[in-house]
Amino acid sequence: MIHSQSQETSVVVVGSAAYDSIATPIGNKTDLLGGSAIYFSISSSYFTHVGIVAVVGKDFLKKHITLLQTHGINTEGLEIKTGKSFRWSGVYSTEDINTRTTLETNLNVFSDFSPILNPEYRNSPFLFLANIDPDLQSNVLSQMKKRPKMVALDTMNYWISSKNQSLKRILEKIDVVLMDEGEIRDLSKEANLTKAAQHVMNLGPSTVVIKRGEHGVLLFHGKSIFSAPSLPIDQVIDPTGAGDSFAGGFIGYLAATKDLGFDGLKRATVLGSVMGSFAVESFGPDKISTITHVDIEKRFRILSDISYFEPLNEKESIPISLS
Ligand code: AMP
């Protein structure tokens, strides 16, 4: 899909751009295009105009920049520095494909990443702070000219333990936090997910999204709760990037509709699940970068079909055994 490059950027993402080496029960692949900002921007590009802020080395292939540009992604904020791109390698468990172990993280040019937003990005109404150092996340937010309509954030266990206070400082200033269930339990020290979400909302964000892999997603917004299933997938090939693709669908939908009420957030959650389902169906972003709006709508409809049930009308009640 080709968007016009001239349209204004609605969503800015700051995060990693990487080459990943991955082992899953299906096989092994090296030097796959990856990184949180890459998955997020490709996913959200189906709904809105997104600008990417990340750093890569001179080894970053031209065809990968072209891939982003053919999705209409504004790549002005993709800095190319002397040195090698960030490299990450991980292995997924054969018993539980949702469990992964990091084998190696080579920060390379990412080690002194110091994102500077261009004047257009500073006016963006939506900002996604992907999983990076919380001090950098704060720095990026402070560069915004005016408070965006929505600031969302992702983080990981590494920052929860090593930069806990910095993370809490940025959480005070944002609207939406997206975490997986292990991460939110770590941050809140609560095993119960409802209590964990409440704990995190007390730290600042009004909306908490808990990603539970194949078990779906929980959305907490003030006192309201929504539960979305994940799409049943025949074969998960590589779960890398599912979380960032979820976030891309979620924020992309909100930026496109500007419906930030609970109904909008619910639909955004379902669309996030749809985008995550594409991400897991190939190694790297191959699948998510080659889908169409028809594919997306089909899965959106399937998700509402498989989770719809007839509500009780006012006169109905659940049958009670009289014996
Ligand atoms: P996800 O599967 O959505 O949690 O994100 C996976 C992506 O995160 C991979 O493509 C990696 O390149 C990237 N990644 C892994 N570790 C880090 C890290 N420490 N900082 C930033 N990005 C990372």
Residues whose N, C-alpha, C, O or C-beta is under 5 A from the ligand:
A	BS01	AMP	S16 A18 D20 G34 G35 S36 W88 N131 P239 T240 G241 A242 G243 D244
